[in-house]
């Protein structure tokens, strides 16, 4: 289906979402020319679904940038552009690939399918206060937004060994189709950083992003 969504944000960030509906062969064509290191990585991936995710990322990069960009990864797995001074974050499900970019601000994005059962998130990623604030009526959606928000902040921080329950606190909110969130990241030395995030729900998916 190619580009599914393009969203221009007030802070100069841009979000692009690709729906992965093509065959692997079609994605290979849309991704061409594929850098040699990415071709080598693809050759070691046995799962077709995983290969398609990788190819969809490259196809979306081709859609976003006029010139060929080369994707690298930091030690913790977070992506960066090797030949361009643009900040980037990437997320994907089996159906969608999402990319957010900004000229210079650190950022993070996450996307999840609401078909997933997020009950495990309650115990492993939420604080006691966050658990108390959960909506019983829309609990899975509430948990999905919490998880995506914490993942987005984790990607933005680009640090190892982050305790989601202890170090990332999302302020109380009522889940909706879209909205804003406030969160605090606490470094292990006690220094706190505050963030404002946004989220949207579409086609049974949740997407959350943070810029700055």
KOLMIKOL-701704 format. One line per field, with one value per residue (C-alpha): residue number from 0; residue in three letters; x, y, z. Coordinates in nm, 3 decimals, decimal comma. Layout:
BEGIN
num: c(NUM; ...)
residuo: c(ALA; ...)
east: c(X; ...)
north: c(Y; ...)
up: c(Z; ...)
This chain:
BEGIN
num: c(0; 1; 2; 3; 4; 5; 6; 7; 8; 9; 10; 11; 12; 13; 14; 15; 16; 17; 18; 19; 20; 21; 22; 23; 24; 25; 26; 27; 28; 29; 30; 31; 32; 33; 34; 35; 36; 37; 38; 39; 40; 41; 42; 43; 44; 45; 46; 47; 48; 49; 50; 51; 52; 53; 54; 55; 56; 57; 58; 59; 60; 61; 62; 63; 64; 65; 66; 67; 68; 69; 70; 71; 72; 73; 74; 75; 76; 77; 78; 79; 80; 81; 82; 83; 84; 85; 86; 87; 88; 89; 90; 91; 92; 93; 94; 95; 96; 97; 98; 99; 100; 101; 102; 103; 104; 105; 106; 107; 108; 109; 110; 111; 112; 113; 114; 115; 116; 117; 118; 119; 120; 121; 122; 123; 124; 125; 126; 127; 128; 129; 130; 131; 132; 133; 134; 135; 136; 137; 138; 139; 140; 141; 142; 143; 144; 145; 146; 147; 148; 149; 150; 151; 152; 153; 154; 155; 156; 157; 158; 159; 160; 161; 162; 163; 164; 165; 166; 167; 168; 169; 170; 171; 172; 173; 174; 175; 176; 177; 178; 179; 180; 181; 182; 183; 184; 185; 186; 187; 188; 189; 190; 191; 192; 193; 194; 195; 196; 197; 198; 199; 200; 201; 202; 203; 204; 205; 206; 207; 208; 209; 210; 211)
residuo: c(UNK; UNK; UNK; UNK; UNK; UNK; UNK; UNK; UNK; UNK; UNK; UNK; UNK; UNK; UNK; UNK; UNK; UNK; UNK; UNK; UNK; UNK; UNK; UNK; UNK; UNK; UNK; UNK; UNK; UNK; UNK; UNK; UNK; UNK; UNK; UNK; UNK; UNK; UNK; UNK; UNK; UNK; UNK; UNK; UNK; UNK; UNK; UNK; UNK; UNK; UNK; UNK; UNK; UNK; UNK; UNK; UNK; UNK; UNK; UNK; UNK; UNK; UNK; UNK; UNK; UNK; UNK; UNK; UNK; UNK; UNK; UNK; UNK; UNK; UNK; UNK; UNK; UNK; UNK; UNK; UNK; UNK; UNK; UNK; UNK; UNK; UNK; UNK; UNK; UNK; UNK; UNK; UNK; UNK; UNK; UNK; UNK; UNK; UNK; UNK; UNK; UNK; UNK; UNK; UNK; UNK; UNK; UNK; UNK; UNK; UNK; UNK; UNK; UNK; UNK; UNK; UNK; UNK; UNK; UNK; UNK; UNK; UNK; UNK; UNK; UNK; UNK; UNK; UNK; UNK; UNK; UNK; UNK; UNK; UNK; UNK; UNK; UNK; UNK; UNK; UNK; UNK; UNK; UNK; UNK; UNK; UNK; UNK; UNK; UNK; UNK; UNK; UNK; UNK; UNK; UNK; UNK; UNK; UNK; UNK; UNK; UNK; UNK; UNK; UNK; UNK; UNK; UNK; UNK; UNK; UNK; UNK; UNK; UNK; UNK; UNK; UNK; UNK; UNK; UNK; UNK; UNK; UNK; UNK; UNK; UNK; UNK; UNK; UNK; UNK; UNK; UNK; UNK; UNK; UNK; UNK; UNK; UNK; UNK; UNK; UNK; UNK; UNK; UNK; UNK; UNK; UNK; UNK; UNK; UNK; UNK; UNK)
east: c(0,000; 0,307; 0,275; -0,025; 0,010; 0,220; 0,188; 0,355; 0,402; 0,414; 0,767; 0,906; 0,906; 0,748; 0,589; 0,555; 0,366; 0,392; 0,136; 0,314; 0,072; 0,320; 0,487; 0,853; 0,939; 0,747; 0,920; 1,258; 1,176; 1,053; 1,363; 1,616; 1,898; 1,954; 2,288; 2,519; 2,522; 2,142; 2,141; 2,384; 2,164; 1,860; 2,041; 2,067; 1,699; 1,496; 1,155; 0,979; 0,775; 1,094; 1,256; 0,947; 0,969; 1,330; 1,245; 0,947; 1,178; 1,409; 1,114; 0,985; 1,330; 1,334; 0,994; 1,104; 1,446; 1,536; 1,896; 1,998; 2,044; 2,247; 2,108; 2,333; 2,261; 2,408; 2,523; 2,180; 2,008; 1,871; 1,900; 2,077; 2,147; 2,512; 2,523; 2,271; 2,240; 1,875; 1,743; 1,534; 1,335; 1,171; 0,898; 0,699; 0,434; 0,353; 0,124; 0,283; 0,626; 0,648; 0,937; 0,970; 1,238; 1,353; 1,640; 1,815; 1,593; 1,626; 1,306; 1,136; 0,834; 0,654; 0,357; 0,166; -0,132; -0,430; -0,473; -0,189; -0,270; -0,089; -0,172; 0,194; 0,282; 0,096; 0,340; 0,667; 0,647; 0,401; 0,445; 0,192; 0,040; 0,003; -0,163; -0,413; -0,504; -0,588; -0,931; -1,113; -1,339; -1,055; -0,773; -0,592; -0,592; -0,474; -0,190; -0,095; -0,063; 0,144; 0,373; 0,417; 0,485; 0,755; 0,905; 0,914; 1,095; 1,332; 1,420; 1,461; 1,697; 1,903; 2,030; 2,096; 1,929; 1,626; 1,368; 1,035; 0,842; 1,094; 1,249; 0,965; 0,651; 0,357; 0,113; -0,250; -0,457; -0,782; -0,732; -0,890; -0,851; -0,573; -0,420; -0,120; 0,079; 0,324; 0,602; 0,916; 1,236; 1,452; 1,820; 1,984; 2,160; 1,821; 1,825; 1,480; 1,380; 1,024; 0,865; 0,550; 0,426; 0,141; -0,051; -0,310; -0,517; -0,585; -0,680; -0,661; -0,309; -0,162; 0,124; 0,305; 0,590; 0,813; 1,028; 1,292)
north: c(0,000; 0,223; 0,535; 0,503; 0,819; 1,133; 1,365; 1,706; 1,812; 2,167; 2,108; 2,041; 1,664; 1,443; 1,100; 0,852; 0,522; 0,244; -0,036; -0,363; -0,516; -0,598; -0,929; -0,971; -0,944; -0,616; -0,476; -0,572; -0,361; -0,067; -0,087; -0,087; -0,009; -0,178; -0,105; -0,407; -0,433; -0,448; -0,716; -0,918; -0,879; -0,994; -1,308; -1,424; -1,366; -1,686; -1,535; -1,392; -1,157; -1,018; -0,974; -0,786; -0,555; -0,474; -0,418; -0,199; 0,021; 0,063; 0,128; 0,395; 0,554; 0,569; 0,739; 0,997; 1,096; 1,200; 1,084; 0,738; 0,723; 0,465; 0,325; 0,239; 0,121; 0,222; -0,045; -0,048; -0,105; 0,246; 0,357; 0,658; 0,792; 0,751; 1,011; 1,271; 1,497; 1,407; 1,239; 0,927; 0,666; 0,356; 0,119; -0,159; -0,426; -0,701; -0,457; -0,112; 0,051; 0,399; 0,645; 0,983; 1,235; 1,576; 1,800; 1,796; 1,694; 1,353; 1,152; 0,817; 0,640; 0,313; 0,139; -0,169; -0,370; -0,381; -0,746; -0,808; -0,890; -0,631; -0,783; -0,870; -0,499; -0,430; -0,633; -0,572; -0,208; -0,011; 0,153; 0,104; 0,447; 0,368; 0,035; 0,210; 0,448; 0,174; 0,183; -0,148; -0,075; 0,001; -0,177; -0,326; 0,009; 0,184; -0,066; -0,038; 0,340; 0,311; 0,057; 0,258; 0,575; 0,406; 0,244; 0,581; 0,742; 0,445; 0,490; 0,864; 0,815; 0,548; 0,395; 0,039; -0,126; 0,100; -0,015; 0,082; 0,061; 0,250; 0,499; 0,598; 0,741; 0,843; 1,088; 0,983; 0,997; 0,865; 0,663; 0,810; 0,803; 1,061; 1,273; 1,414; 1,256; 1,381; 1,160; 1,172; 0,978; 0,935; 0,860; 0,613; 0,905; 1,063; 1,335; 1,376; 1,471; 1,565; 1,483; 1,561; 1,289; 1,248; 0,941; 0,833; 0,520; 0,403; 0,075; -0,114; 0,016; 0,259; 0,492; 0,716; 0,958; 1,199; 1,482; 1,676)
up: c(0,000; 0,030; 0,247; 0,480; 0,691; 0,700; 0,999; 1,030; 1,393; 1,527; 1,662; 1,310; 1,354; 1,089; 1,128; 0,842; 0,858; 0,598; 0,580; 0,504; 0,255; -0,023; -0,096; -0,013; -0,383; -0,415; -0,107; -0,254; -0,559; -0,351; -0,131; -0,414; -0,419; -0,082; 0,091; 0,102; 0,482; 0,489; 0,218; 0,427; 0,736; 0,537; 0,425; 0,788; 0,875; 0,844; 0,920; 0,615; 0,836; 0,991; 0,647; 0,529; 0,831; 0,745; 0,380; 0,470; 0,680; 0,381; 0,147; 0,384; 0,409; 0,029; 0,042; 0,301; 0,170; -0,184; -0,143; -0,028; 0,349; 0,537; 0,858; 1,150; 1,504; 1,837; 2,084; 2,248; 1,912; 1,853; 1,488; 1,344; 0,996; 0,907; 0,631; 0,745; 1,051; 1,112; 1,426; 1,368; 1,558; 1,412; 1,530; 1,368; 1,404; 1,157; 0,975; 1,010; 1,011; 1,162; 1,143; 1,313; 1,214; 1,334; 1,219; 1,558; 1,854; 2,018; 1,982; 2,018; 1,874; 1,938; 1,778; 1,894; 1,777; 2,012; 1,917; 2,161; 2,523; 2,735; 3,073; 3,138; 3,113; 3,437; 3,646; 3,464; 3,353; 3,569; 3,907; 4,186; 4,115; 3,745; 3,823; 4,052; 3,768; 3,516; 3,357; 3,400; 3,103; 2,860; 3,039; 2,739; 2,557; 2,873; 2,916; 2,547; 2,572; 2,890; 2,723; 2,402; 2,601; 2,807; 2,498; 2,320; 2,615; 2,638; 2,271; 2,315; 2,613; 2,432; 2,757; 2,874; 3,172; 3,215; 3,473; 3,316; 3,643; 3,856; 3,614; 3,378; 3,536; 3,316; 3,472; 3,513; 3,193; 3,051; 2,731; 2,420; 2,040; 2,068; 2,338; 2,519; 2,801; 3,060; 3,191; 3,403; 3,347; 3,657; 3,603; 3,839; 4,011; 4,086; 3,819; 3,664; 3,309; 3,216; 2,880; 2,689; 2,456; 2,210; 2,102; 1,850; 1,795; 1,439; 1,272; 1,602; 1,668; 1,922; 1,833; 2,084; 2,020; 2,209; 2,071; 2,262)
